[in-house]
Amino acid sequence: AASMAVVGDVDSQRRRRHEQPQRHTAMTTDAVLHENGTAQHDRGSLLCHLVYGFLPFRLAELRLLASALALPLTVPVEDEVSLAEGGVLLDLPRDAFGGEAGVKRMASRTVLTKRFVDVWASAPDWQGIEEQLKSYPQEMSEPYLAPGTSFKVVIEAFGFHFTDAERLQQIKRLGPLLPWKGKVLMKGAQHTFVLLFDTGVADCGSERVGGVRRIVFGREIAEGQRALVGRYELKRRNYIGTTSLDAELGLVMANMAGVRPNDLVADPFCGTAGTLIPAAHFGARVVGADLFLPVLRGQVRSRSGPSKRTQAAEQSIGRSLAQYGLPPPLALV
C-alpha cells in the first residue's frame, strides 16, 4: 500500500479565510474581453462553482485530485489570478476531466467546489442570456426538458443576496426562453438548472456593489462534497481537544494528499485524529502516533455535543471513527 505522513492537529482558529472583498473577473479559455472588463463566453464550457474560503487551496485541491484520479486538467494563468483574488467561477473547456464521467468522479471528492455546471448561456447582462438561450440547440436541451422528466432551478448570487420574491422573479424570466416540458420537483428532481449572478466582489449583503458583472445559466452536472463538512464538524464528534483540526481543512488535506482506498496514512502527531478521520473516509487505513500518550487514550477531552450532559460518557479516537462507520485505526502508538 502507498504510504504518506501528514501533519497533526492545529488550532481550528488558524483557518485561512479571505476577509476583505476582492474584485475579480472569471474568464473562459476562449473568452473575448470587453471594454467594461466583462467577458462573453462561448457555449459548451464547463463551469466550476467554487466556495469562497480557503482561497489558496481551491485550485490546488482540483489539480492534486486530478492527478490522483488521472484526470486531465489545464487552467489558464489569467484564471489562476482571478481565483487568487477571490473569484468563485472557474471556466474550463467542455472536455475538462475527460468528459462528464470524469467530472462526476472529481465531484465525488472535491470539498472546495460547490458544483460543476454545463454552461448553456453566459453573458454580462440579461439580454445576452436571453439571446443565447433562445438560440440554444433544441436537440441539446430536449433530453433534460422533455415530457416525463423532472427539474428544479437554483438561483445564487455572489456579492449580494436575493429575496425569495426576487428568486421567483428570475425563475419566471427563464420561462419563455426554453421549451420546459418536464415537471417541477423541488426534491428528488432528475435535473438541476443553475442561474448564477456574479458581482465580482465578496458578499456585501443586499447591496449590488459594482453591479452584476456576469450571469451564467446551465445544467448542474454534479455537486461537490460540501455536505461532508457538516457531517464531520467538530461539535458533533465523539472526541475532540482544544487544538483539534478543523473538519473542512482535514478533508481538504486528504484530497490534496491524493488519499485513495487502501492507502496507508500515518500521522506521527495525530492528536485527536483530525487527519485520520478524513483519510479513513476516503478509504485509507490509518495509523496514529503522538508524543503525549493521554491524547491517544482518550484522556484529553474537550466538550463536544450540545452540552456536557449530552456528550458521550466515553470518548476516544476509535469511538470517533466508529461514530462515522469507519474502521478502527490499525495502530495508535
N, C-alpha and C positions, 0 to 999 in steps of 0.2 A: 504494500500500500504506500501511496505517496505520503510524505510527512511534511509538517510545517510547524514552526514555532511562532506564536503571536504574543503581543504584549498583553499584560493582565489588566485588571480593573483600574479605572481612573475616576476621579470625581465627575459625576454627570453634569455638574455645573460648568465644566470646562468645554461644553459643546460649542463648536464654532458656528455662530449664527451671523448673518449679514443684517445689521441693524439699520443702516441708512438706506433710504430709497435710492435706486440707481437706474438711470435711463439706459435703455438698450433697444436694439433693433435685431430681431431674428430674421435670417435670410436663408433662402434655399441655395443649393449649389448652382442653380441656373437662374437666379433672380436678376431682375433689372431694377437698379436703384433709381428712385425718383427724386426730384429736387427737394421734396419735403422730408426725405430721409426714410420713407417707407419703401416697401418692396412689393412688386407684383410677382406672384408666384405661379408657376405652371401647375396645371392639374396633374394628379398622378403621383404626387410626392408622399413621403411618409413623415408624419409629424410626431415627435417625441414631446409629450407634455410633462415637463419636469416639475419637481417640487421646488418651493422657494426656501431652501435650507441646506446646510452642509454644502455650500456653493463650490468649494474646491474639490469635492468628492463626486459630484454628479456625473461629469463626463468620464472621470477615471473609473467609476463603477461600471459604466457602459462598456468602456474599452476593455477592461480586465475580464468582465463577464464574456464579452465577445470572444476574447482569446481563449478563455477556459472552455467555452461551448463550441469553439471552432466555427464562429460565425463572422462573415465579412463586415467590416465597419470602417468607413473613412469619413472624417469630419473636417471640413474646410477651416482654415486658420481664422477667417472672419467670424465663423460661428463660435470658435473657441473663445474669442474676445468677448462676444456677446454674452456667452454663458458666464464668463468670469465676472462680468459686470452685473450679473443678477438676472439675465434673461431666463425665461421658463419655456420657451418654444424653440425646439431644435428641429430643423428641416433636414431630411435625408432623402436620397434617391429612393424611388419606389421599391427597388430590389435590395435595399439595405437588409442586412442579416440573412440574405439569401431568399427572401420572399416571406409570405405570411406565416409559414410554418416556423421559420427562424424567429420572426417577430414574437410569436406566441411562446417560444422557448425562452427568449430573452425576458418577456413579461412574467414568466413563471418564477423569475429570480430577482429582478431589479426591485429595489426598495425606494430609490430616489426618483423614479419615473411614475407619474400618475397613470398615464395611458399612452397607447400608440394609436394614431389616427390615420386612416386612409383619406387624404385630403381631396375633397370634391370642389372646393372653392376657397380662395384666399385672396383678400383684397384690402386696401386701406379704408374702404367705405362700403356702405350697404349697397350702393348702386353696382359696384363691382361684383359683389356676392350675387346679386340678382342676375346679372348678365351671365356669369359663369354657370350658375345652377340651371338657368333656363336652357343653356346650350349643352349641358352635361349629357353625354350619350345615354339614351334610354336603355340600351342593351347592357350598360354597365350598372345602372341603378335599379333596374327591374327586379333582379334576384332578391333585393333587400326591401323592396316596396310593394311587391306583388300581393294579390289576394291570398289569404291563408298565412301570411307572415305576421309577426308582431314586432312592435318597435317602441322606443321611447326617445325623447330628446332631452339632452342635458345642456343647460346654459351655465357658463362660467365666465368670470371676468378676472383679469389680473390688473390690479391697480385701483379697483373700486368694487362696490357691492351692488347687485341688482336686488330690488324688492321682488316679492312674489308676483305682484302685478306687472312689473317690467319684464320678468321672465316670460310670463304668459303672452305679453305683447310681442316679444321677439319670436316665440313659437308660432304665433298666428301669422307673422310676416313670412314665415317659411312655407305656409300652406299652399299658396299659388305657384310656388317655384318648382315643385317636384310632383310627380304622379303618385301621391300617397294612396295606396290601396289596402294596406295592411291594417291591423288593429293596434290601437294604442294600449300598451300594457306597462304599467309602471314597475311591476315586479315580475321578474322572470321573462322579460322581453327577449326575443331572439336576436334583435339588433338594437344597438345603441348609437344614436347620432349625437354629435357634439357640436355646439356653437360656442366658440371661444372669442372673447374680446380682450385685446391686449393694449394697455396704455403705454407700455414701456417703462413703467415705474413700479416700485414696490407698493404694497397695499396702503391706501390712504383713505380708507373709509368709503363714504358715499361720494366724495369729490372726484370728478373726472379730470384730474390734473393732467394738463397737456393734451387732453382729448384722446380718443381711441386711435391708435396707430395701425392696428391690424385686426381684421376679423377673419376667422377661419371656420369653415363648416366641413364636416367629414364623418365618416363611419368609424366608430371605435373598433379596432381590430382586437385589442386585448388590454386589460388593466394590469398595472404593476402590482406589487405585493405590499401596498400600503397597509392593508389590514393586519399584517404581521406586527406592525409597530404597536397597535393596541393589544394584540394577543399577548405579547411578551413584555408589556410595560411593567415597570418595577413595582408599582403599588399593588399589583396582584400576585407577585411572585412569592413563593414559599420562603425563600431565604435570600436576604439582601444585607449589605453592610453600608457603612457611611460613604464608601467610595465605589459602590457598585457601578459597573459600566452601563451607560445609557443604552436602553434596549435597541433603539434605532441605530445608534452608532455601532453596536455589536453586530447587527445584521449586515450593515454596510461593510464592516471589516471582513466578515466571512465571504461576502461577494467579491470584494477586492482581492482577497487571497485566493479566489477561484476554488473554494471548497466544493468538493463533489462527493457523491455517495461512495462509501468505502474508503475514503481518505482517512488517514490517521492525523488528528490535530492535537498537538501537545502545547499546553500553555504553562511555562515554568513559573509564572506568577499569577495563578488563576483567581485568587481571591474567592469571591462568591460565585464564580463560574460565568462571569459576564461574556466571555468569548466562547466558552464551551457550549453553552445552550444554543446560540445561533448556528454554530458549526454542526451540532447534532441535528438541528432542524433540517439542515441541508444534506443530511445523510452520512456525516462523518462519525467515526468512533473517536472518543475523546479521552485524553489523559491530562490530569491536572496536578500541579505541584505548587507549593508555597512554602516560604521560609517560616511563616507563622502557622504552626500546626493547628491551633484552635480554630482558625478560619476554615480549615478543611474538615474539621469535626463538627461544624455547625454551632460552634460556641461563641461566635462573634455575631450577635444578632442585632439588627435594627428593625424598627417597626415596619411591618408590611400588612396590608389589608386595611379595611376602614378604621379599625381600632385595635388596641392591644387585646381586647376581649375576644375579637373575632379572628385574630391571626392564628395560624397553626400552632398547636402545642409543641410539636416537634418540627424543627427546621434543619435542613441540610442541603448540600449540593445534590445528592441523589434524589431527594424528595422534590427539589425544583425541577429536575429533569423528568421525573415521573409525573409531575403535575401536567406536563405538556405531552405526555405519552411518548417520551423519548427514552432510549435505552440508557442504562446507568453508565457512568464512566468506567473505562477499562481499569483505571487505577487512579488513586489520589495519594500522592506521596510527598 
